[in-house]
Amino acid sequence: MKIKITLVDDEALITDLLAQFLEQNTEIEVISTFNSGTSFINNLTQSNLLPDVFIVDFRLGDMDGLELIKKLRASKIDTPVILLSSHYNVDVISFMVKTGFAAFLPKSTKPSTLIEVIHEVHTKGFYLLPEQFSLLREQMTAKIPPMTTNLKVALSEREIEVLYLIAQQKTGKEIADLLFISPKTVEGHKNNLFLKTGAKNVVGLIVYGVQHKLLDIHKIAIY
């Protein structure tokens, strides 16, 4: 099965060239392109076909990437979003993680790297560049709150096991095999983790786990 992609950028030349490049990869299919946030959102409400991954420019003219992802989540669409920006700044990675983006990349990213990111986001739900991971690690280490009894009660032993395996970059099927449970049960535990922690994506879960001392930051690798 090919990874289905939707591209959103206010420059038609960018979407056309990127679509042509991506479709050279036999494992990727660009199913739609849009040149405004409004047309993109309106189309989603009328279409039953969603891609596996959205690739969105931060500046869209009629709205920005932050407003767009809020509209997606308000519509209960949880498809991962890769955000591209000409004004990339690694210092805002923590904010981007909390907002719910699956990956945040400069527009100068090498095409081969973008292909890698698409595959990682599709299989694992997130991707961090090495410098992003290093900065996020520093921020998490500097702001670790104390563990509370309520938190221990809130997350079951099985949910913590699933959280640990997610941090080890295991897929849902791999987690199911390791814990001898069904993939559907794994998804149930992941949904409970999102609900209980308030995290908006997988990286947010890992950040939460480290900050609350459920995970050892030295034993995980986010990228």
Residue, then its C-alpha position, 0 to 999 in steps of 0.5 A: m500500500k502506498i503512503k497517501i499524501t496531501l500537499v498544502d502550500d500557497e504557491a502552486l509551483i511548490t505543490d506541483l514540483l513537490a508532487q512530481f518529486l514525491e511521486q518518483n518514489t514508488e511507495i508514495e502517492v500524492i492524492s491532492t494538492f491545495n493552494s489555500g487553507t480555506s479550500f483545503i478545509n472546505n474540501l475535507t468536509q466534503s470528502n471521505l478520502l483522507p491521506d495518511v499524511f498532510i504536508v503543510d506550509f506554515r504560511l498559507g496566505d489566508m491562514d497559518g499552519l497553527e490555525l489549520i491544525k486547530k481546524l483539523r483537530a476540531s473536525k476530529i481529523d487526527t491525520p499526522v501533519i508535517l509542517l514546513s517553514s521558510h522561517y524555521n526556528v529550532d527554538v520553537i520545537s517544544f511549542m510545535v510538539k505541544t501544538g500537535f505537529a508530527a514533524f517540523l522542518p525547514k523548507s531547505t530540508k533535503p528531498s531525501t530527508l523529507i522522504e525519510v520523514i514521511h516514512e517515519v511519520h507514517t509508521k511511528g506518528f512523529y519525527l524529530l531532527p537530531e538538533q530538535f531532539s537535543l533541544l527538547r531533551e534539555q528543555m525536558t530535563a530542566k523542567i521536571p516536576p515531582m511525581t504524584t500519587n494521583l499520576k501513578v493511580a491515573l495510569s495503569e501498569r499496562e498503559i505505562e508499559v505501552l508508553y515505554l514501548i512507544a518511546q522505544q519507537k515500536t509500532g502498534k503491531e510490534i507493541a501488540d506482539l511484545l505484550f501478547i495483546s491485539p493491535k486494537t487493544v494497543e490502540g485502546h491503551k494509546n487513546n487512554l494515554f492521550l486522554k489521561t495525559g492531555a498529549k496531542n501526539v506521540v512526542g507529547l506522550i514521551v515528553y509527558g512521560v519524561q517530565h513525570k519520571l515515568l520514562d528515563i530520558h537516557k534510555i529512549a531515542i526520539y529521532 
